[in-house]
Every structure is written in C-alpha cells, then in structure tokens.
Amino acid sequence: MKFEESLKELDVIVDKLESGKLSLDESVELYSKGMKLCLECADKLNEVKGKIALLEESQQGLVAKLVEVE
C-alpha cells in the first residue's frame, strides 16, 4: 500500500474511533489496524530519509570535487 493510501486509511480509522459508535471489540480491532499502519508509515518515512541522506551525501561529494577542480 502506498504511503498516502495508508495515511487516508489511518484518517478513516481515527474518525471511526472518535465517533464513539463502535463496540469495544471493534475499537480494539481498528486500533490494532491503525497501529500497524502507523508503523508501516514510520518505516516508509525512515526509508525515504535514508535515501535523501544518501542523495545529499552524494551531492556534497560532487560539489567538493567540483570545488577542488576549480
């Protein structure tokens, strides 16, 4: 599932939980599903942060080489 889809689903879950119209069992089930989605989103964000860090590191290396050449 894409990150944006997970966020939308989390939003729906939060709305349902905040409605107060669910049974305890339904609430626990949705809460569990929401926590799983939250962890998946956090993992995806950490993956993207790592990729960005690598790109920035690569760019800094290229800039340093260009400065040395000049």
C-alpha positions in Angstrom: 0.0 0.0 0.0 1.3 3.5 -0.8 2.1 5.9 1.9 -0.6 8.3 1.0 -3.2 5.5 1.0 -2.1 4.4 4.4 -2.5 7.9 5.7 -6.0 8.2 4.3 -6.9 4.8 5.9 -5.5 6.0 9.2 -7.6 9.1 9.0 -10.7 7.0 8.5 -9.8 4.8 11.4 -9.3 7.8 13.7 -12.7 9.2 12.7 -14.4 5.9 13.4 -12.6 5.6 16.8 -13.5 9.2 17.7 -17.2 8.7 16.8 -17.8 6.6 19.9 -20.2 4.4 18.0 -18.1 1.2 18.0 -18.1 -1.7 20.3 -15.1 -2.4 22.4 -14.1 -5.3 20.2 -14.4 -3.2 17.1 -12.4 -0.3 18.7 -9.6 -2.7 19.7 -9.5 -4.2 16.2 -9.4 -0.8 14.5 -6.8 0.5 17.0 -4.6 -2.5 16.2 -5.0 -2.0 12.5 -4.2 1.7 12.9 -1.1 1.0 14.9 0.1 -1.5 12.2 -0.5 1.2 9.5 1.3 3.8 11.7 4.4 1.5 12.0 4.4 0.9 8.2 4.2 4.7 7.6 7.1 5.2 10.0 9.2 2.6 8.3 8.5 4.1 4.9 9.5 7.6 6.2 12.7 6.2 7.6 13.5 4.5 4.3 12.9 7.8 2.5 15.0 9.7 5.0 17.9 7.3 4.4 17.6 7.7 0.6 17.6 11.5 1.0 20.6 11.4 3.2 22.5 9.3 0.6 21.5 11.7 -2.1 22.6 14.7 -0.1 25.9 13.0 0.8 26.4 12.2 -2.9 25.7 15.8 -3.9 28.1 17.1 -1.3 30.8 14.8 -2.7 30.2 16.1 -6.2 30.3 19.7 -5.1 33.5 19.1 -3.2 35.1 17.5 -6.2 34.0 20.4 -8.4 35.4 23.0 -6.0 38.7 21.0 -5.9 38.9 21.0 -9.7 38.5 24.8 -10.0 
